[in-house]
């Protein structure tokens, strides 16, 4: 199973009481399919897997697979920092009909690369030989990392482990993975702002992306991937430029003020991590999304304005990128971008 193309790391939309918005999820999946997405990824980090209980987790996967109905691929997020939990969740996804599963490196308990290989990925791979397995390498969040050498060993032993989601930002590491695993192994970008570079770097030759920004602009990213894979780098570069402002706010860093107990006011840097910014963008535009479950929350005024400015820049310079959102959801993007009350409601 060679995975290539554009896959969307779906947000899990929430209602005002922070319960899952099942109708919103269905609508968002239909939007993705209508825009030619290769596949969708429910309950990854973007889908707030840390704050969904396992019953909700399983139901999001089931509902997504039911809505998709084989019209695109479904890669279910089933990773954990417990191998036993991961196996249970992966079995549920396999039984529900997922095409593949995304397994994040085991966070917090921090196993070594060899332990990840032998006691996590291999344990899952041998139990589900007909299910595609994708290691998700994101040391900035997991605090650990499986090495390219161990990925190559796994890929040689388990044909179903033939793809990696790379969110290390390390092109040298990606080139090492390509050299060790060969041209038939798939490397998918996990960083929207690096996707074009990964696709066109001759030492990496990425095959696609599992993207956050495709929640809003799936067609543009899908077309960029297709163009790059077909060798049309001019078209791919143009599309990459069109979506660049949105890619820049997947994670937002801004200065905010704090008032100390002694009354002194100081400035500190807050980093609003995915999916806070993408859900802010989606809610601001009028798409089903809602807020994140705690401990994630609303952004400061500066953070919200960074997201709004990126959307405004995209709308003004490349409106065709956002036009499908306007048409599918029946919203007026220009009016929403101009309405201060819309964005004020999203501010802390």
C-alpha positions in Angstrom: 0.0 0.0 0.0 1.8 3.1 -1.2 0.2 6.2 0.2 0.6 9.5 -1.8 -1.5 12.6 -2.2 -3.2 15.1 0.1 -4.7 13.9 3.3 -6.5 16.1 5.8 -5.9 15.8 9.5 -9.5 16.5 10.4 -10.5 18.8 13.3 -13.1 17.4 15.6 -15.8 20.0 15.5 -17.4 20.9 18.9 -20.7 22.4 20.0 -21.0 25.2 22.5 -21.0 22.6 25.3 -17.9 21.0 24.0 -19.6 17.8 22.9 -18.7 16.5 19.5 -20.7 18.2 16.6 -21.5 15.0 14.6 -23.5 16.9 12.0 -20.6 19.3 11.6 -18.1 16.4 11.2 -20.3 14.9 8.5 -20.5 18.2 6.6 -16.7 18.8 6.9 -16.0 15.3 5.5 -18.4 15.9 2.6 -16.5 19.2 1.9 -13.2 17.4 1.8 -14.5 14.7 -0.6 -16.1 17.4 -2.8 -12.7 19.1 -3.2 -10.8 16.0 -4.4 -8.9 15.1 -1.2 -7.0 11.8 -1.3 -8.0 10.9 2.2 -9.0 12.1 5.7 -7.4 11.4 9.0 -9.8 11.5 12.0 -8.6 11.8 15.6 -5.0 12.7 15.1 -3.5 15.5 17.2 -5.5 18.0 15.1 -8.6 16.0 16.0 -7.9 16.6 19.7 -7.3 12.9 20.4 -5.8 13.7 23.8 -9.1 15.1 25.1 -11.5 12.7 23.5 -12.3 9.7 25.5 -11.8 6.3 23.8 -15.6 5.9 23.2 -15.7 9.3 21.4 -12.4 8.4 19.7 -13.9 5.3 18.2 -17.1 6.9 17.3 -15.4 9.7 15.3 -13.5 7.0 13.3 -16.7 5.0 12.7 -18.7 8.1 11.6 -15.9 9.3 9.3 -15.7 5.9 7.6 -19.5 5.7 7.3 -19.7 9.2 5.7 -16.7 8.5 3.4 -18.2 5.3 2.0 -15.0 4.4 0.1 -15.0 7.8 -1.8 -11.6 8.5 -0.4 -9.2 6.8 2.0 -9.4 7.0 5.8 -6.3 6.9 7.9 -7.4 6.6 11.6 -5.3 8.0 14.4 -4.8 5.2 16.8 -1.4 5.9 18.4 -0.9 6.0 22.1 1.9 5.9 24.7 0.6 2.5 25.6 1.2 -0.3 23.2 -1.8 -2.2 24.6 -4.1 0.8 24.1 -2.8 1.3 20.6 -3.5 -2.3 19.7 -7.0 -2.1 21.0 -7.7 1.2 19.1 -6.1 -0.1 15.9 -8.3 -3.3 16.0 -11.4 -1.1 16.4 -10.3 1.0 13.4 -9.5 -2.1 11.3 -12.8 -3.6 12.1 -14.6 -0.4 11.2 -12.9 -0.4 7.8 -10.0 2.1 8.0 -7.5 1.9 5.2 -4.5 2.7 7.4 -3.7 3.9 10.9 -1.4 6.8 12.0 0.7 5.9 15.1 2.4 8.8 16.9 5.8 8.0 18.6 5.0 7.2 22.2 4.8 10.6 24.1 6.0 11.4 27.6 7.3 7.9 28.6 9.9 8.4 25.9 11.0 5.0 24.7 14.3 4.8 22.8 14.2 4.3 19.0 14.8 0.6 19.4 12.0 0.3 21.9 9.7 2.1 19.7 10.6 -0.2 16.9 10.4 -3.5 18.7 7.7 -2.9 21.4 5.4 -0.5 19.6 5.5 -0.4 15.8 6.4 -4.0 15.3 3.9 -5.3 17.8 1.1 -3.5 15.9 2.4 -4.3 12.4 2.5 -8.0 13.0 -1.0 -8.1 14.4 -2.5 -6.2 11.5 -0.7 -7.3 8.3 -3.4 -6.1 6.0 -3.6 -2.6 7.5 -1.3 0.2 6.4 0.8 1.5 9.4 2.2 5.0 9.4 4.7 6.1 12.1 4.2 9.8 13.0 7.5 11.4 13.9 7.0 14.6 15.8 9.6 14.9 18.5 8.5 18.5 19.4 5.3 17.0 20.9 6.2 13.4 21.7 9.6 14.0 23.3 11.0 10.9 21.5 11.8 9.9 17.9 12.1 6.7 15.9 15.3 6.9 13.8 15.4 6.4 10.0 17.5 3.3 10.5 14.8 1.6 12.6 12.1 2.7 10.1 14.1 1.0 7.4 14.4 -2.2 9.5 10.6 -2.2 10.1 9.8 -1.5 6.5 11.9 -4.5 5.4 10.2 -6.8 7.8 6.6 -5.5 7.5 5.3 -4.7 4.0 2.3 -2.9 5.6 4.7 -0.3 7.2 5.6 1.6 4.1 4.9 5.3 4.9 6.1 7.8 7.5 4.6 11.1 8.5 7.5 13.5 8.9 7.1 16.4 11.3 10.7 16.9 12.4 11.5 19.7 10.1 14.9 18.0 9.5 15.5 17.6 5.7 18.7 15.7 6.3 16.8 13.1 8.3 14.2 12.8 5.6 16.9 12.3 3.0 18.4 9.6 5.2 15.0 7.9 5.4 14.7 8.1 1.6 18.2 6.6 1.1 17.6 3.8 3.5 14.0 2.9 2.5 14.1 3.4 -1.2 11.9 5.0 -3.8 8.8 2.8 -3.1 8.6 4.0 0.5 6.3 7.0 1.1 7.3 10.1 3.0 4.3 12.4 3.9 4.8 15.9 5.1 3.5 16.8 8.6 4.5 20.5 8.3 2.4 22.5 5.9 5.0 25.2 5.5 7.6 22.6 4.4 5.4 20.5 2.1 6.5 22.1 -1.2 10.1 21.9 -0.2 9.8 18.3 0.8 8.1 17.5 -2.5 10.7 19.2 -4.7 13.8 18.4 -2.8 15.6 15.6 -4.9 17.0 14.0 -1.8 13.6 13.7 -0.1 11.1 13.3 -2.9 8.1 13.4 -0.5 4.9 11.7 -1.8 2.3 14.0 -0.3 1.1 15.4 3.0 -1.1 14.9 6.0 -2.1 18.5 6.3 -3.8 20.8 8.8 -4.5 23.7 6.4 -6.5 21.4 4.1 -9.3 21.6 6.6 -9.9 25.0 4.9 -8.1 24.7 1.5 -8.2 21.0 0.4 -8.4 21.6 -3.3 -5.4 24.0 -3.5 -3.2 21.6 -1.5 -4.4 18.5 -3.5 -3.6 20.4 -6.7 -0.2 21.4 -5.5 0.6 17.8 -4.6 -0.6 16.5 -7.9 1.4 19.1 -9.8 4.6 18.4 -7.9 4.3 14.7 -8.3 3.7 15.2 -12.1 6.9 17.4 -12.3 5.0 20.7 -12.9 7.0 22.6 -10.3 5.9 26.0 -11.6 2.2 25.2 -10.9 3.1 23.6 -7.6 5.1 26.7 -6.5 2.3 29.0 -7.5 -0.2 27.1 -5.4 2.3 26.9 -2.5 2.6 30.7 -2.6 -1.2 31.1 -2.6 -1.7 29.1 0.6 1.5 30.3 2.3 -0.2 32.9 4.6 -2.5 30.2 6.0 0.3 27.7 6.4 2.1 30.3 8.5 -0.6 30.3 11.2 -1.0 26.6 11.9 1.0 27.4 15.0 1.0 31.0 16.2 3.5 32.8 18.4 2.7 36.2 19.7 3.7 38.6 22.5 1.1 39.0 25.2 1.1 41.0 28.4 1.0 39.7 31.9 0.4 41.6 35.1 2.5 40.3 37.9 1.3 40.2 41.5 3.3 43.4 42.3 1.5 45.2 39.5 4.3 45.2 37.1 3.4 44.6 33.4 5.7 42.4 31.3 5.5 40.9 27.8 5.9 37.2 27.3 5.6 35.0 24.2 2.7 32.6 24.0 2.7 29.8 21.5 -0.7 28.7 20.4 -0.3 25.2 19.0 -2.4 23.2 16.5 -5.4 22.9 16.5 -6.1 26.2 18.2 -5.3 28.4 15.2 -7.0 26.2 12.6 -10.2 26.0 14.7 -10.1 29.7 15.2 -9.8 30.2 11.4 -12.6 27.8 10.7 -15.0 29.2 13.2 -14.1 32.8 12.1 -15.0 31.8 8.5 -18.2 30.1 9.5 -17.2 26.5 9.1 -18.2 23.8 11.7 -15.4 23.8 14.2 -16.1 25.4 17.6 -13.5 25.8 20.2 -10.9 23.3 21.5 -11.4 21.4 24.7 -9.4 22.4 27.7 -6.6 22.8 28.4 -6.5 24.4 25.0 -8.6 27.5 24.8 -9.1 30.9 23.1 -6.3 32.9 21.7 -5.3 36.4 22.7 -6.4 39.4 20.6 -2.9 39.3 19.0 -3.2 35.6 18.2 -6.7 36.0 16.7 -5.6 38.9 14.6 -2.7 36.9 13.2 -5.1 34.3 12.0 -7.5 36.9 10.7 -4.8 38.7 8.8 -3.6 35.5 7.2 -7.1 34.8 6.0 -7.6 38.3 4.8 -4.3 38.2 2.9 -5.3 35.0 1.2 -8.7 36.3 0.3 -7.4 39.5 -1.2 -4.5 38.0 -3.1 -5.8 34.5 -4.0 -9.6 34.4 -3.5 -9.9 31.3 -5.6 -8.2 29.3 -2.8 -11.0 30.1 -0.3 -13.9 30.4 -2.8 -14.8 26.7 -2.3 -15.4 27.3 1.4 -17.8 30.2 0.6 -19.7 28.1 -2.0 -20.0 24.8 -0.1 -20.9 26.3 3.3 -23.0 29.2 1.9 -21.1 31.9 3.7 -19.9 35.4 2.8 -16.1 35.4 3.5 -15.5 39.0 2.8 -18.3 40.0 5.3 -17.0 37.7 8.0 -13.4 38.9 7.6 -14.7 42.5 7.9 -16.9 41.8 10.9 -15.0 42.7 14.1 -17.6 41.0 16.3 -17.0 37.6 14.7 -13.3 37.7 15.6 -13.8 39.4 19.0 -16.0 36.5 20.0 -13.0 34.2 19.5 -10.7 36.3 21.6 -9.7 35.4 25.1 
